[in-house]
Every structure is written in C-alpha cells, then in structure tokens.
Amino acid sequence: MKTGIKKVMVIITMVVMVAGVFSGCGQKSVMKNENNVYINTKYADEGMVNINGEKHNYDEDDGIFVENAGISIEFKTDHIKSLLKSQSLSIAVLGGIGGVNYGYSFAYSTKEANELMESYQDTTDQGKIDEISKKLNKCQFSYAQVIRIPNDPDDREAKFMKEAMEAEFKNIEKLGELNQDTYYFAYNTDYSELKLADNEKADIKKLIDEIELFKSGICLYPAAEKDKEVSENKVKSIGEFNAKTLNGDTVTEESFKDYNLTMINVWATYCGPCKEEMKDLAALYESLPEGVNMTSICTDAADESKLAQEIMDANNAKFKVIIPDEKLTESLLKYVTGVPTTFFVDKSGNVVGEPFMGSGSKEDYMKEIESRLKMAGSEVGKAE
C-alpha cells in the first residue's frame, strides 16, 4: 500500500449500471451510472478515471492507492496534504476480518485531542477513561469516509460497517454498485459543538469548503479477487495451541470442551474502546448462562503484561487473559485487523457465526451469546 505523506492508522469496514461504455481518452473499461458517477470496471496500473471522469493521478505523494480495496483517492488540495503531513488529519483504514480493506475514514484532531489520546492510552482508571472519552468527542471532527460495503444481507461485518458509517456521518451519498458491492461517500459539515481554537475552526471550515474537490479525487474499481478470497477465508477453527495466561497458568484448546460455547474477546492495552467495555465484560462474566464460558486474548500482553493486569484489576475482571502463542497468532489473530473483536467457539474450538466487531455492552454480548447457542444447537441455561 502506498501512503505517501499520510499517517495511516489501522484501528479494530453506483446505482444499477447503465449499459454503455465511456470511450473518451481511449478508455474501454469505464461505466457511467445514472448518478453521473464514473466507475472503472477493472483495476489498471494506468488509465483509470475518477468518479467525475477525469484521469486519475497515480502519484504516490498525492493520494492513497490500494489495488485490492476497490477505492483509491487522489488528494487534490494543498490544504489536505498539509494537514496530513502535520498529522492534524489522519486516515483510518477500514479493515475487516482476514485483512479485507473496505475503504478509508478521515478525521481532524485538535492539539487537545492529540494530548488526550496520549493520556487515554496510559490510564487504566475507568473514571478517567470515561472523562477523556467525553472530552475527545468535543475536539475531534469526523470529516469524510469512502467505503465499499458488500450487499450480502447475511454479512455481519458489512452490517457493522454500514451502521458505524450511519452513526458517525450526517451526509451519506450512494455513489453506485459494482460486483455485489455498494460504494458510499459520507461526510460531516457541522462542527458547532466542538471545542476549537480559531486556527482549528479555520482548518475545518476549509476542509468543508473543499468537500466537492475531495470527492472528485475518488477513484472506484472492483475489489481484487485476492481480496474477495481473503474475505471468504475467515477463521473457522481455533485449532491447537499451548499458551500462558497473565497469572502463569497454561491454557490449551482443551479448555473449550467443557462448555457449549466459549466467548473469546480479543483486545489490547492501547485500545480505548477495549478498556471502556471492560467493566461490562467483567459483569457479563459473573452472569454467564450455564454451559457458557468467557476468556480473552490480549494481543500485546507479552510486552505489556503488567499494564494488562492493571486494567483487569481496575475493572474487577476475573476472566482469564491469554498471552497469545505463535499458533494462536496464526490460527486466529492474523485475521483480526481491529480490536476489540469477539469470537464464539463450540466445544471443539470451531467458530460459531461471524465475529462481533467493536465494543459492546453486557446486554449486547448476552444477545450474541443467546444467538450463538442456538447456532451451536444448544439452549440458554442448558448444558449438555
């Protein structure tokens, strides 16, 4: 992936085509839909066009280009390039399970927001975490998002991506459809409730004034087949492993056999949403249905075991925290592109249903448990 001047942060993703071919500038593989959006029907290393029909600029210093994403963006203004270089504007890659790239989200962070993020990652105190979260909402601006969402109604990951977009952005435009995917452009224009210095207000106002120019740099094309293959190659079974917990106990795949269902929460010590949901997870663990167990995997526990234990203690969380070994990393964690992500497995370690992406409440997870028990052929409160 070519990122040029950008700081890219991975966090834990056309209306019906009109028959006809755009033939200008020698193009043979571009379609124009009823919204007057141009979409490339295949990826090419040169000669593609942006959604307004203009020739796409492939200069790696002026955009973000990823072949398998189905979306590239050419940055057309010096203002955006300057904000990216100063890291006031950041890019989040909208990744899914298995390394699928669904698109990109852009956010403006104030000086105060950057300072808060540093303290956010260092604290284990839930009260401080909640306080920092509220303050962050006042000094971060969700600017824009360009995303490709699969049309499959049974795709839980796609549903999560769409719901997250709708919750974060007030203005959403459907650019078009291609190969069972729908492409969207979403953005915000209201920053009246944010706590901003005068220069920060000026930065955001200029970003909003340039929103159409930003949009004109979007280039759409089919996600590469290898990306489709990755999305289908999701984790199916945990397999064998032999790892340690934070307190030094050994844990293997045999720990699943005594339960109809085991919930596995994957988190990290640097992840704010992971820490925010820890209190709910602690309460959930104490009220699990019969035949259900819960454990967690802390992805950075090998290096941050002390901090991980502090987070657990601060929330009175009693469930096991696994320090992943090489086998767990290969069978499970390599499919995780954002935390928190939660998996559910049966007695044999087979994954039940789709993973739950993002943080949740005690009630959210209880609903997921009830649903997965039914999938696994069990009933809530009844162990085999």
LINHURA-V913520 format. One record per residue. RES is the residue in one letter. SS is DSSP state (2 for helix, 1 for strand, 0 for the rest). PSI is psi as a letter, one per 40 degrees, with the letter a starting at -180 (none if undefined). Layout:
res:RES ss:SS psi:PSI
res:RES ss:SS psi:PSI
This chain:
res:M ss:0 psi:h
res:K ss:1 psi:h
res:T ss:0 psi:e
res:G ss:0 psi:b
res:I ss:0 psi:e
res:K ss:0 psi:i
res:K ss:0 psi:h
res:V ss:1 psi:h
res:M ss:1 psi:h
res:V ss:1 psi:h
res:I ss:0 psi:none
res:I ss:0 psi:none
res:T ss:0 psi:none
res:M ss:0 psi:h
res:V ss:1 psi:a
res:V ss:0 psi:h
res:M ss:0 psi:h
res:V ss:0 psi:h
res:A ss:0 psi:h
res:G ss:0 psi:i
res:V ss:0 psi:h
res:F ss:0 psi:h
res:S ss:0 psi:e
res:G ss:2 psi:i
res:C ss:2 psi:f
res:G ss:2 psi:e
res:Q ss:0 psi:h
res:K ss:0 psi:e
res:S ss:0 psi:f
res:V ss:1 psi:h
res:M ss:1 psi:i
res:K ss:1 psi:h
res:N ss:0 psi:a
res:E ss:0 psi:e
res:N ss:0 psi:e
res:N ss:0 psi:f
res:V ss:0 psi:h
res:Y ss:1 psi:h
res:I ss:1 psi:h
res:N ss:1 psi:h
res:T ss:0 psi:e
res:K ss:0 psi:i
res:Y ss:0 psi:i
res:A ss:0 psi:i
res:D ss:0 psi:e
res:E ss:0 psi:i
res:G ss:0 psi:e
res:M ss:0 psi:i
res:V ss:1 psi:i
res:N ss:0 psi:i
res:I ss:0 psi:e
res:N ss:0 psi:e
res:G ss:0 psi:e
res:E ss:0 psi:i
res:K ss:1 psi:h
res:H ss:0 psi:h
res:N ss:0 psi:h
res:Y ss:0 psi:e
res:D ss:0 psi:h
res:E ss:2 psi:e
res:D ss:2 psi:e
res:D ss:2 psi:e
res:G ss:1 psi:a
res:I ss:1 psi:h
res:F ss:1 psi:h
res:V ss:0 psi:h
res:E ss:2 psi:d
res:N ss:2 psi:e
res:A ss:2 psi:d
res:G ss:0 psi:e
res:I ss:1 psi:h
res:S ss:1 psi:i
res:I ss:1 psi:h
res:E ss:1 psi:h
res:F ss:0 psi:h
res:K ss:0 psi:e
res:T ss:0 psi:i
res:D ss:2 psi:d
res:H ss:2 psi:d
res:I ss:2 psi:d
res:K ss:2 psi:d
res:S ss:2 psi:d
res:L ss:2 psi:d
res:L ss:2 psi:d
res:K ss:2 psi:d
res:S ss:2 psi:e
res:Q ss:0 psi:e
res:S ss:0 psi:d
res:L ss:1 psi:h
res:S ss:1 psi:i
res:I ss:1 psi:h
res:A ss:1 psi:h
res:V ss:1 psi:h
res:L ss:1 psi:g
res:G ss:1 psi:i
res:G ss:0 psi:a
res:I ss:0 psi:h
res:G ss:0 psi:e
res:G ss:0 psi:e
res:V ss:0 psi:h
res:N ss:1 psi:h
res:Y ss:1 psi:e
res:G ss:1 psi:a
res:Y ss:1 psi:i
res:S ss:1 psi:h
res:F ss:1 psi:h
res:A ss:1 psi:i
res:Y ss:1 psi:h
res:S ss:1 psi:h
res:T ss:0 psi:i
res:K ss:2 psi:d
res:E ss:2 psi:d
res:A ss:2 psi:d
res:N ss:2 psi:d
res:E ss:2 psi:d
res:L ss:2 psi:d
res:M ss:2 psi:d
res:E ss:2 psi:d
res:S ss:2 psi:d
res:Y ss:2 psi:d
res:Q ss:2 psi:d
res:D ss:2 psi:d
res:T ss:0 psi:i
res:T ss:0 psi:e
res:D ss:0 psi:h
res:Q ss:2 psi:d
res:G ss:2 psi:d
res:K ss:2 psi:d
res:I ss:2 psi:d
res:D ss:2 psi:d
res:E ss:2 psi:d
res:I ss:2 psi:d
res:S ss:2 psi:d
res:K ss:2 psi:d
res:K ss:2 psi:d
res:L ss:2 psi:d
res:N ss:0 psi:e
res:K ss:0 psi:e
res:C ss:0 psi:f
res:Q ss:1 psi:h
res:F ss:1 psi:h
res:S ss:1 psi:h
res:Y ss:1 psi:c
res:A ss:1 psi:i
res:Q ss:1 psi:h
res:V ss:1 psi:h
res:I ss:1 psi:i
res:R ss:1 psi:h
res:I ss:1 psi:h
res:P ss:1 psi:i
res:N ss:0 psi:e
res:D ss:0 psi:h
res:P ss:0 psi:e
res:D ss:0 psi:e
res:D ss:0 psi:h
res:R ss:2 psi:d
res:E ss:2 psi:d
res:A ss:2 psi:d
res:K ss:2 psi:d
res:F ss:2 psi:d
res:M ss:2 psi:d
res:K ss:2 psi:d
res:E ss:2 psi:d
res:A ss:2 psi:d
res:M ss:2 psi:d
res:E ss:2 psi:d
res:A ss:2 psi:d
res:E ss:2 psi:d
res:F ss:0 psi:h
res:K ss:0 psi:d
res:N ss:1 psi:h
res:I ss:1 psi:h
res:E ss:1 psi:h
res:K ss:1 psi:h
res:L ss:1 psi:d
res:G ss:1 psi:a
res:E ss:1 psi:i
res:L ss:1 psi:h
res:N ss:0 psi:f
res:Q ss:0 psi:e
res:D ss:1 psi:i
res:T ss:1 psi:h
res:Y ss:1 psi:h
res:Y ss:1 psi:i
res:F ss:1 psi:h
res:A ss:1 psi:i
res:Y ss:1 psi:i
res:N ss:0 psi:i
res:T ss:0 psi:e
res:D ss:0 psi:h
res:Y ss:0 psi:f
res:S ss:0 psi:d
res:E ss:0 psi:e
res:L ss:0 psi:i
res:K ss:0 psi:h
res:L ss:0 psi:i
res:A ss:0 psi:i
res:D ss:2 psi:d
res:N ss:2 psi:d
res:E ss:2 psi:d
res:K ss:2 psi:d
res:A ss:2 psi:d
res:D ss:2 psi:d
res:I ss:2 psi:d
res:K ss:2 psi:d
res:K ss:2 psi:d
res:L ss:2 psi:d
res:I ss:2 psi:d
res:D ss:2 psi:d
res:E ss:0 psi:e
res:I ss:2 psi:d
res:E ss:2 psi:d
res:L ss:2 psi:d
res:F ss:2 psi:d
res:K ss:2 psi:d
res:S ss:2 psi:e
res:G ss:0 psi:e
res:I ss:1 psi:h
res:C ss:1 psi:h
res:L ss:1 psi:i
res:Y ss:0 psi:i
res:P ss:0 psi:i
res:A ss:0 psi:h
res:A ss:0 psi:i
res:E ss:2 psi:d
res:K ss:2 psi:d
res:D ss:2 psi:d
res:K ss:2 psi:d
res:E ss:2 psi:d
res:V ss:2 psi:d
res:S ss:2 psi:d
res:E ss:2 psi:e
res:N ss:0 psi:f
res:K ss:0 psi:i
res:V ss:0 psi:h
res:K ss:0 psi:d
res:S ss:1 psi:i
res:I ss:0 psi:d
res:G ss:0 psi:a
res:E ss:0 psi:i
res:F ss:0 psi:i
res:N ss:1 psi:g
res:A ss:1 psi:i
res:K ss:1 psi:i
res:T ss:1 psi:i
res:L ss:0 psi:d
res:N ss:0 psi:e
res:G ss:0 psi:e
res:D ss:0 psi:i
res:T ss:1 psi:h
res:V ss:1 psi:h
res:T ss:1 psi:a
res:E ss:2 psi:e
res:E ss:2 psi:e
res:S ss:2 psi:e
res:F ss:2 psi:d
res:K ss:0 psi:d
res:D ss:0 psi:e
res:Y ss:0 psi:i
res:N ss:0 psi:d
res:L ss:1 psi:h
res:T ss:1 psi:h
res:M ss:1 psi:h
res:I ss:1 psi:h
res:N ss:1 psi:h
res:V ss:1 psi:h
res:W ss:1 psi:i
res:A ss:0 psi:i
res:T ss:0 psi:d
res:Y ss:0 psi:e
res:C ss:0 psi:h
res:G ss:2 psi:d
res:P ss:2 psi:d
res:C ss:2 psi:d
res:K ss:2 psi:d
res:E ss:2 psi:d
res:E ss:0 psi:e
res:M ss:2 psi:d
res:K ss:2 psi:d
res:D ss:2 psi:d
res:L ss:2 psi:d
res:A ss:2 psi:d
res:A ss:2 psi:d
res:L ss:2 psi:d
res:Y ss:2 psi:d
res:E ss:2 psi:e
res:S ss:0 psi:f
res:L ss:0 psi:i
res:P ss:0 psi:i
res:E ss:0 psi:h
res:G ss:0 psi:e
res:V ss:1 psi:h
res:N ss:1 psi:i
res:M ss:1 psi:h
res:T ss:1 psi:i
res:S ss:1 psi:i
res:I ss:1 psi:h
res:C ss:1 psi:h
res:T ss:0 psi:d
res:D ss:0 psi:f
res:A ss:0 psi:d
res:A ss:0 psi:d
res:D ss:0 psi:d
res:E ss:0 psi:f
res:S ss:2 psi:d
res:K ss:2 psi:d
res:L ss:2 psi:d
res:A ss:2 psi:d
res:Q ss:2 psi:d
res:E ss:2 psi:d
res:I ss:2 psi:d
res:M ss:2 psi:d
res:D ss:2 psi:d
res:A ss:2 psi:d
res:N ss:0 psi:e
res:N ss:0 psi:f
res:A ss:0 psi:h
res:K ss:0 psi:e
res:F ss:0 psi:i
res:K ss:1 psi:i
res:V ss:1 psi:h
res:I ss:1 psi:h
res:I ss:1 psi:h
res:P ss:0 psi:h
res:D ss:0 psi:a
res:E ss:2 psi:d
res:K ss:2 psi:d
res:L ss:2 psi:d
res:T ss:2 psi:d
res:E ss:2 psi:d
res:S ss:2 psi:d
res:L ss:0 psi:d
res:L ss:2 psi:d
res:K ss:2 psi:e
res:Y ss:2 psi:e
res:V ss:0 psi:h
res:T ss:0 psi:e
res:G ss:0 psi:i
res:V ss:0 psi:i
res:P ss:0 psi:i
res:T ss:1 psi:h
res:T ss:1 psi:h
res:F ss:1 psi:i
res:F ss:1 psi:h
res:V ss:1 psi:i
res:D ss:0 psi:a
res:K ss:0 psi:d
res:S ss:0 psi:e
res:G ss:0 psi:e
res:N ss:1 psi:h
res:V ss:1 psi:h
res:V ss:0 psi:h
res:G ss:0 psi:a
res:E ss:0 psi:i
res:P ss:0 psi:i
res:F ss:1 psi:h
res:M ss:1 psi:h
res:G ss:0 psi:i
res:S ss:0 psi:i
res:G ss:0 psi:i
res:S ss:0 psi:i
res:K ss:2 psi:d
res:E ss:2 psi:d
res:D ss:2 psi:d
res:Y ss:2 psi:d
res:M ss:2 psi:d
res:K ss:2 psi:d
res:E ss:2 psi:d
res:I ss:2 psi:d
res:E ss:2 psi:d
res:S ss:2 psi:d
res:R ss:2 psi:d
res:L ss:2 psi:d
res:K ss:2 psi:d
res:M ss:2 psi:d
res:A ss:0 psi:e
res:G ss:0 psi:f
res:S ss:0 psi:i
res:E ss:1 psi:i
res:V ss:0 psi:h
res:G ss:0 psi:e
res:K ss:1 psi:h
res:A ss:0 psi:i
res:E ss:0 psi:none
